[in-house]
């Protein structure tokens, strides 16, 4: 079974030559070019994340993916993530089944709560309903994904009784993943619905998440959905050498983490703490193609994962360096990961193609 190696971006706002934030429109066009390059160099999946804040340009992933659907040939097009709590499951399906049509069956969606809360007040939702919004909307989405008549009732929207949601996919199947953090309840819920998971690992050692992946597989067996794939999403950057990669990435990574830390009450990140994340056991995949490939292969073996998605953007990292990273990832990292996993007796245990 061949593993899938992908890339993710949130459309991070970089700076112009004078140190000013680029217009969001410019960043969106840069992401389009990045996705097109990823397609040309053999990347398997390209994911764009939904955010509603000034440091990220992408708030409508499906619209951007529609542009990529008609300008790429083979790459799968998805999200990382779609914030289901503040969206409507029916509209999510309608938008992504449209992207699926435009791309000749290459669309998918990853739904989750998201790591930011700006969408709740933006769309008039109460944070006190955080849990019920996601749980009920995931339940409705699971019904919609069957592409059969829907009869559903809940508390977060009026009851739904409809015989068909348009447009249906040509295959009768829109691949849908659930993005999860470190919460056991989240992976058990995804297993109950028969949905594969993407584990977001943005801090700590990937090995710490092995029990979570094992719990998911046990829950899948108990729910009658054995063999569903597990994916991993983590940040990183590839350059010709370890030294070049760290030099390019560090200032942007540290600045971004300090900004997020100031919002969330974390202590300011130091350079030593950042570099510790680049170590083999860390959660950030920064280095030469060989270094990054070995670290990815280790993570996939440790978690029994069959997909890895590298968030190749971080803060103000410029477009030119992102493009170089994408090229190295597609041309050198991906083939090397395949080689390394082929050498391992305990490689990926499931095929992403098995995802519902």
Secondary structure by P-SEA (a helix, b strand, c coil): cbbbbbbbbccccccccccccccaaaaaaaaaaaaaaaaaacccbbbbbbbcccccccccaaaaaaaaaaaccbbbbbbcccccccccaaaaaaaaaaaaaaacccbbbbbccccccaaaaaacccccaaaaaaaaaaaaaaaaacccccccccccccccccccccccccccccbbbbbbcccaaaaaaaaaabbbbbbbbcccccccaaaaaaaaaaaaaaacccbbbbbbbbbbcccccaaaaaaacaaaaaaaaaaaaaacccccccaaaaaaaaccccccccccaaaaaaaaaaaaaaacccbbbbccccccccaaaaaaaaaaaaccaaaaaaaaaaaccccccccccccc
